[in-house]
Amino acid sequence: MALKRFNIILLLVCVPILVGAQISLRDVWLNMPDGMIPYLNKNLRLEHLDFVDMGVKSEVNHQMNGVCVMDTLTADYTHVTLSPASSVELRLLPVNDSTKIVCLVRTFKAPAEESEIRFYDAQWKPLTGDYGLADVKNQDKTDAEMLLSRFVQKPDSMTTERFDDLCKMIEPVMISASFDVAQPVMTFRLSVPLATPDDRKAVESILRQRKFRWDGSQFREI
């Protein structure tokens, strides 16, 4: 009798761990507070999942008379086009066997891309850490010139004067971010919002991307 009682207690202790380990992006998406995407409430988010399950395009008419499209949904990742000018990505990041956190990347296009990154626990409580992305996220709090220096590189064949001229064309400094669909790797890119097509092509010769992989506790550059 005592052994049976012990087994029941052990089972009850283990259940929350199993539940935590089994959380999926579907759960996170469905339980997202409505305020995160004000015009896409829980019923509309559920519609997205229903369309995915039916194997058809997951396109939903939202409350602002526009269309949202869930472009990708996996066990730990989704990309949703909210409008022609904005999109959102969610990624579940494992911390250990029973804990995962949510990384939200919201990207705006006007028309150059700029992203903001936020972290939450699985119940959508905001987390304050930068998780290894201190020098690339929250660029509004970072010195623009310093931020720019982290995304440009002078080719050996280019003069310093030419390099400086090209750097001056990158104004304002805007950084976009996106996840790899298959793995927890985030790529950061520098946008070139005001350059002409010819100048943009020249500026691209000095730009460099930066990639970061989640290692279970933070992002590390690769």
Steps between C-alpha positions, in 0.01 A plus 500: 500500500780739594681421173185567298453833677863591429455422129191724483685790663795450264266506201339826617842659541611395154186614312586875500848418368355297215247769418775764491712285272211444259399863451484586132490814294129433442438533875700821519324648197154416627568630853661824386337802669272681257691822565811361329325524161190708577312424178561124517306359796500143628218386269686630195825341619310172534378542142861514387569166666183347353604600148847355555344172616281493188806541280379823341642852497472638853352837408275685746311826465590695812309765694655793314361383165833361389644153451746302715678197355670231708779420256677234710415293807722234658521356850719791613469776239247710311515791259188709450461781248276749678480752214712611202692718750544267799564142603567303816708193578475285812760246604494265798847479650577205731678589823489148643278191477206672672540871420469695179494870432339689214692732271280743305640686201277773363611652169374821342552603137468866414634399250839406652484230764553554872438245774438498872568194715332403825523196727223338707448189708258235375213679679582830324656669799762749369866412562757774538821331384659564161622137476825583323357757256598814689692659215245438224149525648315798644693721266301805609708493820833456323730762351426497126862537390611216726215280378588574138861396559379152597339440160752642253844383392749669270618279211878489462472646151299804613650828614415631844355814344262299281402280792420805714291649218297180471446485876356853490233378258362264768269731688302440712655181638231230488552133584271214402501149646358168388509138612604199299190281460673173585734601785529760778733728305424871472647713223541877533528727197552870449232679299582780254184712513578820308762406240427503128511162320851570373624614840335202669690262273826673594417500871426127493869438431586607856208342687535187710238280657531366851360164607430374851409146612309415817711271722247426775569808710578782258577588139861469391639644178597249234 
